[in-house]
């Protein structure tokens, strides 16, 4: 166990995050692909979403899908979604796919930072100790897993709102590298077919060879050095930075004005008459008798 919500299938483990869907089926963009042939327009997939209480998973299927999906023996249909609870199995008959939802409700999390309780199940217990150098997750005083990053809980709370690529970056406990990767610039060849890095080319640009043996133009080298200098200084806006619109908003004062009493006023309501309304015309028709 290395995460709180997991889906075990085919000797693999897929992590489930709050506010993010997992798809299983024959669509080419599914999180877990089943079957031999996947297509971009296939309707044969099921969707898994962690519930708001974060102790079970909603399993839904769209109308028109021909997959025969079962949760603990009960069939999932477009009108009857099912709940995948801890220890229960999800089975797709068409592809002989079987998965089990793993979740321990009574975990104890030891962390150095106070977590946001709204992100976590109510059954979790948090023990905050500022002297801790790592995050430990225990079950009945037995260590389930440990993360060496003391801010791991805070990073996971941010990961709940990230895309899959950004979330993978967070879960791998990597740190962002501030170094700028030099672009691949093709080496220019003169009319004679010889590469000349010391002379000016026909456009008047001097090719400069960098440390990584990649040649940049004089303008490119200048931009590269400016970016490196920017990254070294870690130029960031201050915390109290305000935009011009925010400064203007602070100059606006809302004053409560006493409302005038108009109950004593006497006025005659305006009666609107349609100028297109025609007068009623009475037509006298003779009485005719037929024999």
N, C-alpha and C positions, 0 to 999 in steps of 0.2 A: 504494500500500500504506500503510494507516494502522493496521493491527492485525495480530496474528500469525497468527490463524486466520480465514480468510474463505471465504465461499461466493458465487461470482459467478454471477448469473443475470439474464436479461432487462435487461441494462445496469444492474443494481443489485448492491449488495454487502451481504451479511448477515454480521454478526460472530458467531463461535462462541466461547462461553465454556466453560471446564471446569466440570463438575458441573451443566450446564444443557442441556436438550434443545431441539432445533429440530424443529418439525413442518411438513411440507409436504403439502398436500392440500386436500380439499373440506370439511373440518370448519371451522365458523365461528370457532373459537378457534385455528386454526393460525397459526404464525409467518409462513409464506409460503402464501398462498391461491392455489389453482389452479382452473381451471374457471370457469363462469359462475354457478353456484348453489352456495352453501355452506349446510350444515345443522349444527345443534348436535349431532346424534347420528350423523353420518356416520362410517363405519369406513374410508373411503377416504383414508388419509393414511399417510405414512412418518415415522419418527422418526430423528433424527440426534443422536448423542452422541459427544463427543470421547473418544478412548481414554485409558486411564490413562497411557500413555507420551506422549500428546499429540502424536503425529505422524501419526495417521490418524483417520477418523471411522467409527463403527459405524452401519450403516443397517439398520433393522429395520422390519417391517410386521406388523400384527396379523392374527390369524386372522379370516377373513370379508371382508377387503378385496378389492375387485375391481380395484384399480390394478395396472397392469403396469409395475413399476419395475425398471430395470436399472442396474447399476453396472459400468461398463467392459464392457458387453455381456453381463453375467451377471445373470440374473433374481433378484430378491429375493423370498423367500417367508417365510412365518411360521416355518418350520422351518430355513430357510437364510439367515440374515442375511449381509450382505456388508460388506467393508471398503472405504471410499472413501479412497484414498491421494492424496497431493498430485499435482495435474496430471490426475487421472482425472475422468470425467464421470458424473453421475447423470442418468438420463433417465426421465421418466414418459411412457409412450406415449399414454395416454388424453388428456392435456392438452397434449401436445407441449411439455413442460417440460424444459429442459436446464440443468444447473448444474455448475460446476467448483470443486473444492476447491483453495484456494491456501494453501500453507504452505512457508516456507523454513526448513529444519532448522538451517542453520549461520549463525545470526545472532549478531552481537556487540552487546551492550547496554551502553552507557555510562551509569552512574547514580551519584548521590551517596550512595545508601543501599544497604546490603547486602541483597540480596533473599533470600527463602525459596526455596531450590533445589527443594524438593519441589513447588512450584507450577509449575515451568517444565520444558520438555524438557531432557533431559540433553545434547543436542547444542548448546544455547545457551551462549555465553560471556559472562560479565559482567565488566566493567571498572569497579571502584568508585573514584571520585575525589570526595572531599568538597567540592572546590572547584567542581564542576560546578553550573551554574544550570539545567540542563535535562536531559532524557533523550533520548539519541540511539540509534537502531537502525541498524546498518550491516550490509552484506553485501559481502564482498570489498572493504572500505575504501570502499564507495559508500554514501552516506547514503540510507536507505530512507524514514525519517520521523523527526520530532523533536517532542517535547512540551515546552512551556515550563515545565511544572510539575515541579520537581525531585523531588517526592514521588509522581510519577505511578505508578511501579512498585509502591510500597506501596499506593496507592489501588486499583490493579488487582488486587492480591492479595486485598484486601477485597471487591472487586466479584465475585470468583469465587463467593462465598456469598450474593450479594444477589439480590433479585427483579429482574425485567426493568425495572420502573419505576425502582428505585433504581440499577440498573446503567446505564441511559441517563443518569441524572443524573450519574453519575461520569464516564462517557466523554465527556460534553460539557464536562468541565472547568469546572463551575460551582461556586460557593461558596454555602453556605447563608446565606440572609438571615435575620437575627435579628429583623427587624421583624414586628410582629404585625398581621395584616390585620384591619381592623375589620369586624365582621359587618354584613350588610345588614339593617337594622332598618326595617320599614315605618313610615312616618309616620302617627301617630294623627290621626284626624279626629273632631272633636266633633260633637254632634248637629246643629249648624247647618251643618255641611259646610265649616267654615273651619279651616285648620291654624293652631294657636297653639303656638309654640315657647317662649313666655315664661311662660305660665301653667301651673298644675298641671292635670293631667287628672283624670278621675273617680276613678282609682285612687290618686291622691295622688302620682304619679311626675312628676318634672320632666324634660322632654325637653331634652337639651343638644346643641347642634350642634357637631360636632367639626371638625377642620381639613379633613377630606375631605368636608365638607358632608353627612355622614351623622349622623342623630340617634340618640343612645343615651339610655336611661333613666338616672336618677341611680345606680342600682345597677350598670348596665352600664358607665357611665363609671368608676365606682370599680374594678370588676374590670379594666377595660381599663388603667387607670393602674397597678394592681398587677402586671399581666402585663408591661407595658413596663418597670417598675422591675426585675422579675425578669430580664428579658432583658438589660437594661443591666448588671446586676451579674454576668451569666453564672454564675448560681449552680449550682455543680457539687459533687458529693461529693468529698472529698479522696481521693487515691490509697490512703492507708492506712486508709480507712473500713472498719469491721467491723460486721456486723450482730450483734444480741444472740445469735443462734445460734452465730456464729463465735467470739464471746468465750467462750461456754459450752463450746464444743468445745476451746478451748485449756486449760481447767481440767481436762480429763480426761486422766489419765496411764495409759498401758497398761504394765503391769508383767508381766514374764515370770515365771511360777510354775513351780516344779519339779513335774513330774508324779509322783504316787505309783506305786510298783511294786506291782502287785496279782497278779503271777505266782505268788507263794508262797501265796496264800490258797486254802484248801480249803473248798469249799462244795458242797452237794448241789443240783443244779438242780431247780427246781420243775416237777413233772409235772402238767400240766393234764388234767383228766378232764372229758369232756362230761357234763353232768347230764341231757342229753336222749337219751343213747345207750341204747337198749333192749337187754335181754339176749337172747341167742340162744335161741330156743325150738325144741325138737326135736319134730316131729309124726310120730307113728307111724301110717302109713296101712296098712290091710289089703291083702294081695295078693289080687286077685280074678282068677278064671280064667273065661274065656268059651269056651263050646263052639260 
